[in-house]
């Protein structure tokens, strides 16, 4: 699979030029530009976003590329290299929530959400390519949405602030596709900076950059794609959100973010709702403690918080899966400072923080454990904190940098 080292580098320019040529072959016209949006890893803060809490994601170097050009016939035409037989031709007046199945619903939903917000977006031709593994918990859907949102804003010369683009992309996923996600993934894809994690208050949308450079601390953050795939449009994700909302209502709170003491959790009569609320309360505390450690230059001390997060997601939120538990156990058993599952749960990836010198042993231990259990080998991905979405090609050549 192609790897994108940096959007301003030679590899990114070559990727964009290749996709621009594909666009020309597909539509017999030159594209007006190419836009890249990254996937993300959430360092800590899982299932706190829709509970109006805190999250700490960072952008990856991998992501999704959207090459686009305007049309004058009120038609959206979509093609994807990942789904070569799954292109779509859609009339603007037919856009409606739930009307476009599969991957095409995400870019179509962005166009629908932009028009619903009053932005005069019309016909567009798009080709999509990505080097993010789908279903790995790295937010490939948000990367697709954000690349398309940024493309539309530029194509139609719309001065849409990034916080509004975040909400437009989120609405596409919530209301058009039907996934009740929070704002973390879209915020990370659009607003992250190199060498930083993004502290996001999901109630106020306030953000702050937090220093995050494992290599400078002699550490490595491994992203381990377990190969187990999940689908967030299924009922498990929605049920967790519903349970959290029910718990907050029973506690008389606007959201579980408003829990101030663990004793409040014990007021819930239902043990299941107690577990859900306890996870959100303790996970918010772990996010804020991680931020304090990072700002103090103590990244190595965050490992225990990562492992505690995994235990909470496994036991209180009950969204882990066998491959994730095995990867966390093997990584920490081989000397990793901490490890946890990431993403919505039920499949995807694990992160492990290790001293750079221990990273090869951690990889080998996880691979050996998967082999012992008869699972297909895990994949290890680069996790360099990178820049958010941006235009990478203008007309027939790379944008100025």
C-alpha positions, 0 to 999 in steps of 0.5 A: 500500500502506498505511504504518504510521508508528508503532503509537501513532499515528493511522494505527495506531489507524485500521488496528486499528479497521478490522481489528477491524470486519472481524473483527466482520463475519467472525465475528459477534463482537467481537475481544478485541484487536489485536497488531502485530509489525514486520518487520525489516531486518538492518543487518549479519550475514547467515547468521550466526544459525544459525551461532551468531554475531552479528547486528544487526537493527532493527525497521521501522514496517511489519509485521503486525496480528493481530486475535483472539478466543478460541473455546470449540470447539477450532477455529482459524479464520484469514483474511488480507486478503493471501490473501482466498480462502485462509482456513482452519478447523483443529481443534486435534487435527489440528495436525501439522508439515507438515499446514497448507500456505501462509500459514496454516501460520505462525499454526497453527504458533505455536499448535502450538508454544505447546501443545507448550511446555505453554501452555494455548492453545485455540481462536481466531479470527484476521484478519491484515493486513500492509503488509509486501511478501512475499518482500522479505527483510523477515521478513514470516513472523516478523512474522506469527508474533510477532503471533500469539504475542503475541496468544495469550499475552495472550488466554490470560493467559500470562506468557511471557517474550519470549525464550521467545516468540522460541523458540516463534515460531522453532520454528513456522517450523523444525518446523511450516513447515519453514524452518530459520531462526535466531532473528534475525527473531523476536528483532528483531520482539519485542525491538527498540526505537525508535532502536536496532539490536539486537545479538544473540548467537545462541548465548546469546540475549543482546541489547544495544541499539545506537544507530542513528539515521541521520537524526540523523547527516545520513544516510538508510538506503534499503531497496530492494525489487528486486522479485525474489522468493524462497521460503525453503522451497526447497532453497538456504537449507537447503543453505547451512545444511547446508554450514556445519554440515558445515564446522564438523564438519570443523573440530571446532567446535560452530559456525562462530562458533567460528573464531578465525583465518582460517587455520582456514578454509584447513584445509578441503579443499573450496573450497566449504566454505572459502567458506562458512566464510570468509563466516561468520568475516568477517561476524561480525567485520563485525558487531562492528566495526559495533557499535563504530562505532555506539557511537562515533557513526561511522555514516558509517564503516559503509558500507564494511562494508556493501559488503564484506558484500555482496561476501562474500554474493555471492562466498563464500556465493553467494546474491545475485541480479542485481537486488541486484548491480545495485542495489548497484553503482548505489547506490555508483556514485551516491555511497552510502557502502555497500550490500548485499543483506539477507535469506536471499538469491536475491531480496528487498531491498538497503539503501544508506547515503547522506548525506541530500542524496545519497539522491535521486541514489542512488534515481534511479541505481538506478531508471535502472539497472533501467530500462536492464535492462528490469526493473520499477521498484524500490520504496523503503521507509522504514527508521526504527528502530522498536519491537518487537511490542505490543498496539495495541487492547484490546476495542473501543478503542485500548490505553492508551499 
